[in-house]
Amino acid sequence: MDWGGRSVEAWQDTPASYDLFLSAQAFHWIDPAYGFARAAELLKPGGTIALVWTVDRSQGSAFWQATAPIYDTYNPQTSSGSLPLEIKVDFYRQALRTSRQFAGMHEVRIAWTKRYSGAEYFKLLQTFSDHRAIPEPNKSRFFEAIGQVIAQMGGEVIRDYETLALLAKKG
């Protein structure tokens, strides 16, 4: 669904007009009671809600262990600030299971690995708002330290991910 750059709260459309309500990597920003009610309003009877996230499963990797002290020094809110995505997803999983608007929730999980060159990994890090918000000169120091770890590990980063989808039918 194209919301035309508006928030889901401001988006207006015809009730019961969609077969699928899909949210990828975003539904955790919406209050579940409101989000599920809004999705149910827009879905046709028997329509499907699909909530999709990709969760990083690299916590045990050598790269993760080597960069943890760098994050603790230059970007501590990543470690201690907001709840990890996995906990947020679990909250929405439970909310969907107990929702009155949807039934038959099931989950699909797909594990996969991504190999990044150093340059590709730096581009990825530039998409993270908390990384972009690090004030200078700490931001430059942070990226320099990450770059040193990447160089020590052969110039690439391997990350393990899991994409999971929560699906349910409008009741």
Contact map, one row per residue, 1 for C-alpha under 8 A:
111000000000000000001100000000000000000000000000000000000000000000000000000000000000000000000000000000000000000000000000000000000000000000000000000000000000000000000000000
111110000000000000000000000000000000000000000000000000000000000000000000000000000000000000000000000000000000000000000000000000000000000000000000000000000000000000000000000
111111110010000000000000000000000000000000000000000000000000000000000000000000000000000000000000000000000000000000000000000000000000000000000000000000000000000000000000000
011111000000000000000000000000000000000000000000000000000000000000000000000000000000000000000000000000000000000000000000000000000000000000000000000000000000000000000000000
011111100000000000000000000000000000000000000000000000000000000000000000000000000000000000000000000000000000000000000000000000000000000000000000000000000000000000000000000
001111111110000000000000000000000000000000000000000000000000000000000000000000000000000000000000000000000000000000000000000000000000000000000000000000000000000000000000000
001011111110000000000000000000000000000000000000000000000000000000000000000000000000000000000000000000000000000000000000000000000000000000000000000000000000000000000000000
001001111110000000000000000000000000000000000000000000000000000000000000000000000000000000000000000000000000000000000000000000000000000000000000000000000000000000000000000
000001111110000000000000000000000000000000000000000000000000000000000000000000000000000000000000000000000000000000000000000000000000000000000000000000000000000000000000000
000001111111000000000000000000000000000000000000000000000000000000000000000000000000000000000000000000000000000000000000000000000000000000000000000000000000000000000000000
001001111111100000000000000000000000000000000000000000000000000000000000000000000000000000000000000000000000000000000000000000000000000000000000000000000000000000000000000
000000000111110000000000000000000000000000000000000000000000000000000000000000000000000000000000000000000000000000000000000000000000000000000000000000000000000000000000000
000000000011111000000000000000000000000001000000000000000000000000000000000000000000000000000000000000000000000000000000000000000000000000000000000000000000000000000000000
000000000001111110000000000000000000000001000000000000000000000000000000000000000000000000000000000000000000000000000000000000000000000000000000000000000000000000000000000
000000000000111110000000000000000000000011110000000000000000000000000000000000000000000000000000000000000000000000000000000000000000000000000000000000000000000000000000000
000000000000011111000000000000000000000111111000000000000000000000000000000000000000000000000000000000000000000000000000000000000000000000000000000000000000000000000000000
000000000000011111100000000000000000000001110000000000000000000000000000000000000000000000000000000000000000000000000000000000000000000000000000000000000000000000000000000
000000000000000111111000000000000000000001110010000000000000000000000000000000000000000000000000000000000000000000000000000000000000000000000000000000000000000000000000000
000000000000000011111000000000000000000000110111000000000000000000000000000000000000000000000000000000000000000000000000000000000000000000000000000000000000000000000000000
000000000000000001111100000000000000000000100011110000000000000000000000000000000000000000000000000000000000000000000000000000000000000000000000000000000000000000000000000
100000000000000001111110000000000000001001100011110000000000000000000000000000000000000000000000000000000000000000000000000000000000000000000000000000000000000000000000000
100000000000000000011111000000000000000000000000111100000000000000000000000000000000000000000000000000000000000000000000000000000000000000000000000000000000000000000000000
000000000000000000001111111000000000000000000000011100000000000000000000000000000000000000000000000000000000000000000000000000000000000000000000000000000000000000000000000
000000000000000000000111111000000000000000000000001110000000000000000000000000000000000000000000000000000000000000000000000000000000000000000000000000000000000000000000000
000000000000000000000011111100000000000000000000001111000000000000000000000000000000000000000000000000000000000000000000000000000000000000000000000000000000000000000000000
000000000000000000000011111111000000000000000000000010000000000000000000000000000000000000000000000000000000000000000000000000000000000000000000000000000000000000000000000
000000000000000000000011111111000010000000000000001000000000000000000000000000000000000000000000000000000000000000000000000000000000000000000000000000000000000000000000000
000000000000000000000000111111110000000000000000000000000000000000000000000000000000000110010000000000000000000000000000000000000000000000000000000000000000000000000000000
000000000000000000000000011111100000000000000000000000000000000000000000000000000000000000000000000000000000000000000000000000000000000000000000000000000000000000000000000
000000000000000000000000011111110110000000000000000000000000000000000000000000000000000000000000000000000000000000000000000000000000000000000000000000000000000000000000000
000000000000000000000000000111111110000000000000000000000000000000000000000000000000000000000000000000000000000000000000000000000000000000000000000000000000000000000000000
000000000000000000000000000101111111000000000000000000000000000000000000000000000000000000010010000000000000000000000000000000000000000000000000000000000000000000000000000
000000000000000000000000000000111111100000000000000000000000000000000000000000000000000000000000000000000000000000000000000000000000000000000000000000000000000000000000000
000000000000000000000000000001111111110000000000000000000000000000000000000000000000000000000000000000000000000000000000000000000000000000000000000000000000000000000000000
000000000000000000000000001001111111111000000000000000000000000000000000000000000000000000000000000000000000000000000000000000000000000000000000000000000000000000000000000
000000000000000000000000000000011111111100000000000000000000000000000000000000000000000000000001001010000000000000000000000000000000000000000000000000000000000000000000000
000000000000000000000000000000001111111110000000000000000000000000000000000000000000000000000000000010000000000000000000000000000000000000000000000000000000000000000000000
000000000000000000000000000000000111111111000000000000000000000000000000000000000000000000000000000000000000000000000000000000000000000000000000000000000000000000000000000
000000000000000000001000000000000011111111100000100000000000000000000000000000000000000000000000000000000000000000000000000000000000000000000000000000000000000000000000000
000000000000000100000000000000000001111111110000000000000000000000000000000000000000000000000000000011000000000000000000000000000000000000000000000000000000000000000000010
000000000000001100000000000000000000111111100000000000000000000000000000000000000000000000000000000000000000000000000000000000000000000000000000000000000000000000000000000
000000000000111111001000000000000000011111110000000000000000000000000000000000000000000000000000000000000000000000000000000000000000000000000000000000000000000000000000000
000000000000001111111000000000000000001111111111000000000000000000000000000000000000000000000000000000000000000000000000000000000000000000000000000000000000000000000000010
000000000000001111100000000000000000000101111110000000000000000000000000000000000000000000000000000000000000000000000000000000000000000000000000000000000000000000000000010
000000000000000100000000000000000000000000111110000000000000000000000000000000000000000000000000000000000000000000000000000000000000000000000000000000000000000000000000011
000000000000000000100000000000000000000000111111000000000000000000000000000000000000000000000000000000000000000000000000000000000000000000000000000000000000000000000000111
000000000000000001111000000000000000000000111111100000000000000000000000000000000000000000000000000000000000000000000000000000000000000000000000000000000000000000000000110
000000000000000000111000000000000000000000100111110000000000000000000000000000000000000000000000000000000000000000000000000000000000000000000000000000000000000000000011110
000000000000000000011100000000000000001000000011111000000000000000000000000000000000000000000000000000000000000000000000000000000000000000000000000000000000000000000111110
000000000000000000011110000000000000000000000001111100000000000000000000000000000000000000000000000000000000000000000000000000000000000000000000000000000000000000001111000
000000000000000000000111101000000000000000000000111110000000000000000000000000000000000000000000000000000000000000000000000000000000000000000000000000000000000000001110000
000000000000000000000111100000000000000000000000011111000000000000000000000000000000000000000000000000000000000000000000000000000000000000000000000000000000000000111100000
000000000000000000000001110000000000000000000000001111100000000000000000000000000000000010000000000000000000000000000000000000000000000000000000000000000000000000111000000
000000000000000000000000100000000000000000000000000111110000000000000000000000000000000000000000000000000000000000000000000000000000000000000000000000000000000011110000000
000000000000000000000000000000000000000000000000000011111000000000000000000000000000110000000000000000000000000000000000000000000000000000000000000000000000000011110000000
000000000000000000000000000000000000000000000000000001111110000000000000000000000000000000000000000000000000000000000000000000000000000000000000000000000000001111000000000
000000000000000000000000000000000000000000000000000000111111000000000000000000000000000000000000000000000000000000000000000000000000000000000000000000000000001111000000000
000000000000000000000000000000000000000000000000000000011111100100000000000000000000000000000000000000000000000000000000000000000000000000000000000000000000001110000000000
000000000000000000000000000000000000000000000000000000011111100110000000000000000000000000000000000000000000000000000000000000000000000000000000000000000000000000000000000
000000000000000000000000000000000000000000000000000000001111110110000000000000000000000000000000000000000000000000000000000000000000000000000000000000000000000000000000000
000000000000000000000000000000000000000000000000000000000111111110000000000000000000000000000000000000000000000000000000000000000000000000000000000000000000000000000000000
000000000000000000000000000000000000000000000000000000000001111111000000000000000000000000000000000000000000000000000000000000000000000000000000000000000000000000000000000
000000000000000000000000000000000000000000000000000000000000111111100000000000000000000000000000000000000000000000000000000000000000000000000000000011001000110000000000000
000000000000000000000000000000000000000000000000000000000111111111110000000000000000000000000000000000000000000000000000000000000000000000000000000000000000000000000000000
000000000000000000000000000000000000000000000000000000000011111111111000000000000000000000000000000000000000000000000000000000000000000000000000000000000000000000000000000
000000000000000000000000000000000000000000000000000000000000011111111100000000000000000000000000000000000000000000000000000000000000000000000000000010000000000000000000000
000000000000000000000000000000000000000000000000000000000000001111111110000000000000000000000000000000000000000000000000000000000000000000000000010010000000000000000000000
000000000000000000000000000000000000000000000000000000000000000111111111000000000000000000000000000000000000000000000000000000000000000000000000000000000000000000000000000
000000000000000000000000000000000000000000000000000000000000000011111111100000000000000000000000000000000000000000000000000000000000000000000000000000000000000000000000000
000000000000000000000000000000000000000000000000000000000000000001111111111000000000000000000000000000000000000000000000000000000000000000000100110000000000000000000000000
000000000000000000000000000000000000000000000000000000000000000000111111111101100000000000000000000000000000000000000000000000000000000000000100000000000000000000000000000
000000000000000000000000000000000000000000000000000000000000000000011111111100100000000000000000000000000000000000000000000000000000000000000000000000000000000000000000000
000000000000000000000000000000000000000000000000000000000000000000001111111100000000000000000000000000000000000000000000000000000000000000000000000000000000000000000000000
000000000000000000000000000000000000000000000000000000000000000000000111111100000000000000000000000000000000000000000000000000000000010001101100000000000000000000000000000
000000000000000000000000000000000000000000000000000000000000000000000111111111100000000000000000000000000000000000000000000000000110010000000000000000000000000000000000000
000000000000000000000000000000000000000000000000000000000000000000000011111111111000000000000000000000000000000000000000000000000000000000000000000000000000000000000000000
000000000000000000000000000000000000000000000000000000000000000000000000001111111100000000000000000000000000000000000000000000000100000000000000000000000000000000000000000
000000000000000000000000000000000000000000000000000000000000000000000010001111111100000000000000000000000000000000000000000000000100000000000000000000000000000000000000000
000000000000000000000000000000000000000000000000000000000000000000000011001111111000000000000000000000000000000000000000000000000000000000000000000000000000000000000000000
000000000000000000000000000000000000000000000000000000000000000000000000000111111110000000000000000000000000000000000000000000000000000000000000000000000000000000000000000
000000000000000000000000000000000000000000000000000000000000000000000000000111111110000000000000000000000000000000000000000000000000000000000000000000000000000000000000000
000000000000000000000000000000000000000000000000000000000000000000000000000011011111000000000000000000000000000000000000000000000000000000000000000000000000000000000000000
000000000000000000000000000000000000000000000000000000000000000000000000000000011111101100000000000000000000000000000000000000000000000000000000000000000000000000000000000
000000000000000000000000000000000000000000000000000000000000000000000000000000000111111100000000000000000000000000000000000000000000000000000000000000000000000000000000000
000000000000000000000000000000000000000000000000000000100000000000000000000000000011111110000000000000000000000000000000000000000000000000000000000000000000000000000000000
000000000000000000000000000000000000000000000000000000100000000000000000000000000001111111000000000000000000000000000000000000000000000000000000000000000000000000000000000
000000000000000000000000000000000000000000000000000000000000000000000000000000000011111111100000000000000000000000000000000000000000000000000000000000000000000000000000000
000000000000000000000000000100000000000000000000000000000000000000000000000000000011111111110000000000000000000000000000000000000000000000000000000000000000000000000000000
000000000000000000000000000100000000000000000000000010000000000000000000000000000000111111111000000000000000000000000000000000000000000000000000000000000000000000000000000
000000000000000000000000000000000000000000000000000000000000000000000000000000000000011111111100000000000000000000000000000000000000000000000000000000000000000000000000000
000000000000000000000000000000000000000000000000000000000000000000000000000000000000001111111110000000000000000000000000000000000000000000000000000000000000000000000000000
000000000000000000000000000100010000000000000000000000000000000000000000000000000000000111111111000000000000000000000000000000000000000000000000000000000000000000000000000
000000000000000000000000000000000000000000000000000000000000000000000000000000000000000011111111100000000000000000000000000000000000000000000000000000000000000000000100000
000000000000000000000000000000000000000000000000000000000000000000000000000000000000000001111111110000000000000000000000000000000000000000000000000000000000000000000000000
000000000000000000000000000000010000000000000000000000000000000000000000000000000000000000111111111000000000000000000000000000000000000000000000000000000000000000000000000
000000000000000000000000000000000001000000000000000000000000000000000000000000000000000000011111111001001000000000000000000000000000000000000000000000000000000000000001000
000000000000000000000000000000000000000000000000000000000000000000000000000000000000000000001111111001111000000000000000000000000000000000000000000000000000000000000000000
000000000000000000000000000000000000000000000000000000000000000000000000000000000000000000000111111100000000000000000000000000000000000000000000000000000000000000000000000
000000000000000000000000000000000001000000000000000000000000000000000000000000000000000000000011111111100000000000000000000000000000000000000000000000000000000000000000000
000000000000000000000000000000000000000000000000000000000000000000000000000000000000000000000000011111100000000000000000000000000000000000000000000000000000000000000000001
000000000000000000000000000000000001100100000000000000000000000000000000000000000000000000000000001111100000000000000000000000000000000000000000000000000000000000000000011
000000000000000000000000000000000000000100000000000000000000000000000000000000000000000000000001101111111000000000000000000000000000000000000000000000000000000000000001111
000000000000000000000000000000000000000000000000000000000000000000000000000000000000000000000000101111111000000000000000000000000000000000000000000000000000000000000001111
000000000000000000000000000000000000000000000000000000000000000000000000000000000000000000000000100001111100000000000000000000000000000000000000000000000000000000000001100
000000000000000000000000000000000000000000000000000000000000000000000000000000000000000000000001100001111110000000000000000000000000000000000000000000000000000000000111100
000000000000000000000000000000000000000000000000000000000000000000000000000000000000000000000000000000011111000000000000000000000000000000000000000000000000000000000111000
000000000000000000000000000000000000000000000000000000000000000000000000000000000000000000000000000000001111100000000000000000000000000000000000000000000000000000011110000
000000000000000000000000000000000000000000000000000000000000000000000000000000000000000000000000000000000111110000000000000000000000000000000000000000000000000000011100000
000000000000000000000000000000000000000000000000000000000000000000000000000000000000000000000000000000000011111000000000000000000000000000000000000000000000000001111000000
000000000000000000000000000000000000000000000000000000000000000000000000000000000000000000000000000000000001111100000000000000000000000000000000000000000000000001110000000
000000000000000000000000000000000000000000000000000000000000000000000000000000000000000000000000000000000000111110000000000000000000000000000000000000000000000111100000000
000000000000000000000000000000000000000000000000000000000000000000000000000000000000000000000000000000000000011111000000000000000000000000000000000000000000000111100000000
000000000000000000000000000000000000000000000000000000000000000000000000000000000000000000000000000000000000001111100000000000000000000000000000000000000000011110000000000
000000000000000000000000000000000000000000000000000000000000000000000000000000000000000000000000000000000000000111110000000000000000000000000000000000000000011110000000000
000000000000000000000000000000000000000000000000000000000000000000000000000000000000000000000000000000000000000011111000000000000000000000000000000000000001111000000000000
000000000000000000000000000000000000000000000000000000000000000000000000000000000000000000000000000000000000000001111111100000000000000000000000000000000001110000000000000
000000000000000000000000000000000000000000000000000000000000000000000000000000000000000000000000000000000000000000111111100000000000000000000000000000000011100000000000000
000000000000000000000000000000000000000000000000000000000000000000000000000000000000000000000000000000000000000000011111110000000000000000000000001001100011100000000000000
000000000000000000000000000000000000000000000000000000000000000000000000000000000000000000000000000000000000000000011111111000000000000000000000000000000000000000000000000
000000000000000000000000000000000000000000000000000000000000000000000000000000000000000000000000000000000000000000011111111100000000000000000000000000000000000000000000000
000000000000000000000000000000000000000000000000000000000000000000000000000000000000000000000000000000000000000000011111111110000000000000000000000000000001100000000000000
000000000000000000000000000000000000000000000000000000000000000000000000000000000000000000000000000000000000000000000111111111000000000000000010000000000000000000000000000
000000000000000000000000000000000000000000000000000000000000000000000000000000000000000000000000000000000000000000000011111111100000000000000000000000000000000000000000000
000000000000000000000000000000000000000000000000000000000000000000000000000000000000000000000000000000000000000000000001111111110000000000000000000000000000000000000000000
000000000000000000000000000000000000000000000000000000000000000000000000000000000000000000000000000000000000000000000000111111110010000000000000000000000000000000000000000
000000000000000000000000000000000000000000000000000000000000000000000000000000000000000000000000000000000000000000000000011111111011000000000000000000000000000000000000000
000000000000000000000000000000000000000000000000000000000000000000000000000000000000000000000000000000000000000000000000001111111011000000000000000000000000000000000000000
000000000000000000000000000000000000000000000000000000000000000000000000000000000000000000000000000000000000000000000000000111111111000000000000000000000000000000000000000
000000000000000000000000000000000000000000000000000000000000000000000000000000000000000000000000000000000000000000000000000001111111100000000000000000000000000000000000000
000000000000000000000000000000000000000000000000000000000000000000000000001011000000000000000000000000000000000000000000000000011111110000000000000000000000000000000000000
000000000000000000000000000000000000000000000000000000000000000000000000001000000000000000000000000000000000000000000000000011111111110000100000000000000000000000000000000
000000000000000000000000000000000000000000000000000000000000000000000000000000000000000000000000000000000000000000000000000001111111110000100000000000000000000000000000000
000000000000000000000000000000000000000000000000000000000000000000000000000000000000000000000000000000000000000000000000000000001111111000000000000000000000000000000000000
000000000000000000000000000000000000000000000000000000000000000000000000011000000000000000000000000000000000000000000000000000000111111101100000000000000000000000000000000
000000000000000000000000000000000000000000000000000000000000000000000000000000000000000000000000000000000000000000000000000000000000111111100000000000000000000000000000000
000000000000000000000000000000000000000000000000000000000000000000000000000000000000000000000000000000000000000000000000000000000000011111110000000000000000000000000000000
000000000000000000000000000000000000000000000000000000000000000000000000000000000000000000000000000000000000000000000000000000000000001111111000000000000000000000000000000
000000000000000000000000000000000000000000000000000000000000000000000000010000000000000000000000000000000000000000000000000000000000011111111100000000000000000000000000000
000000000000000000000000000000000000000000000000000000000000000000000000010000000000000000000000000000000000000000000000000000000011011111111110000000000000000000000000000
000000000000000000000000000000000000000000000000000000000000000000000000000000000000000000000000000000000000000000000000000000000000000111111111000000000000000000000000000
000000000000000000000000000000000000000000000000000000000000000000000000010000000000000000000000000000000000000000000000000000000000000011111111100000000000000000000000000
000000000000000000000000000000000000000000000000000000000000000000000110010000000000000000000000000000000000000000000000000000000000000001111111110000000000000000000000000
000000000000000000000000000000000000000000000000000000000000000000000000000000000000000000000000000000000000000000000000010000000000000000111111111000000000000000000000000
000000000000000000000000000000000000000000000000000000000000000000000000000000000000000000000000000000000000000000000000000000000000000000011111111100000000000000000000000
000000000000000000000000000000000000000000000000000000000000000000000100000000000000000000000000000000000000000000000000000000000000000000001111111110000000000000000000000
000000000000000000000000000000000000000000000000000000000000000000100100000000000000000000000000000000000000000000000000000000000000000000000111111111000000000000000000000
000000000000000000000000000000000000000000000000000000000000000000000000000000000000000000000000000000000000000000000100000000000000000000000011111111100000000000000000000
000000000000000000000000000000000000000000000000000000000000000000000000000000000000000000000000000000000000000000000000000000000000000000000001111111110000000000000000000
000000000000000000000000000000000000000000000000000000000000001001100000000000000000000000000000000000000000000000000000000000000000000000000000111111111000000000000000000
000000000000000000000000000000000000000000000000000000000000001000000000000000000000000000000000000000000000000000000100000000000000000000000000011111111111100000000000000
000000000000000000000000000000000000000000000000000000000000000000000000000000000000000000000000000000000000000000000100000000000000000000000000001111111111000000000000000
000000000000000000000000000000000000000000000000000000000000000000000000000000000000000000000000000000000000000000000000000000000000000000000000000111111110000000000000000
000000000000000000000000000000000000000000000000000000000000001000000000000000000000000000000000000000000000000000000000000000000000000000000000000011111111100000000000000
000000000000000000000000000000000000000000000000000000000000000000000000000000000000000000000000000000000000000000000000000000000000000000000000000001111111000000000000000
000000000000000000000000000000000000000000000000000000000000000000000000000000000000000000000000000000000000000000001100000000000000000000000000000001111111100000000000000
000000000000000000000000000000000000000000000000000000000000000000000000000000000000000000000000000000000000000000111100100000000000000000000000000001101111110000000000000
000000000000000000000000000000000000000000000000000000000000001000000000000000000000000000000000000000000000000000111100100000000000000000000000000001001011111000000000000
000000000000000000000000000000000000000000000000000000000000001000000000000000000000000000000000000000000000000011110000000000000000000000000000000000000001111100000000000
000000000000000000000000000000000000000000000000000000011100000000000000000000000000000000000000000000000000000011100000000000000000000000000000000000000000111110000000000
000000000000000000000000000000000000000000000000000000011100000000000000000000000000000000000000000000000000001111000000000000000000000000000000000000000000011111000000000
000000000000000000000000000000000000000000000000000001111100000000000000000000000000000000000000000000000000001111000000000000000000000000000000000000000000001111100000000
000000000000000000000000000000000000000000000000000001111000000000000000000000000000000000000000000000000000111100000000000000000000000000000000000000000000000111110000000
000000000000000000000000000000000000000000000000000111100000000000000000000000000000000000000000000000000000111100000000000000000000000000000000000000000000000011111000000
000000000000000000000000000000000000000000000000000111100000000000000000000000000000000000000000000000000011110000000000000000000000000000000000000000000000000001111100000
000000000000000000000000000000000000000000000000011110000000000000000000000000000000000000000000000000000011100000000000000000000000000000000000000000000000000000111110000
000000000000000000000000000000000000000000000000111100000000000000000000000000000000000000001000000000001111000000000000000000000000000000000000000000000000000000011111000
000000000000000000000000000000000000000000000001111000000000000000000000000000000000000000000000000000001110000000000000000000000000000000000000000000000000000000001111100
000000000000000000000000000000000000000000000001110000000000000000000000000000000000000000000001000001111100000000000000000000000000000000000000000000000000000000000111110
000000000000000000000000000000000000000000000111100000000000000000000000000000000000000000000000000001111000000000000000000000000000000000000000000000000000000000000011111
000000000000000000000000000000000000000100111111100000000000000000000000000000000000000000000000000011100000000000000000000000000000000000000000000000000000000000000001111
000000000000000000000000000000000000000000001100000000000000000000000000000000000000000000000000000111100000000000000000000000000000000000000000000000000000000000000000111
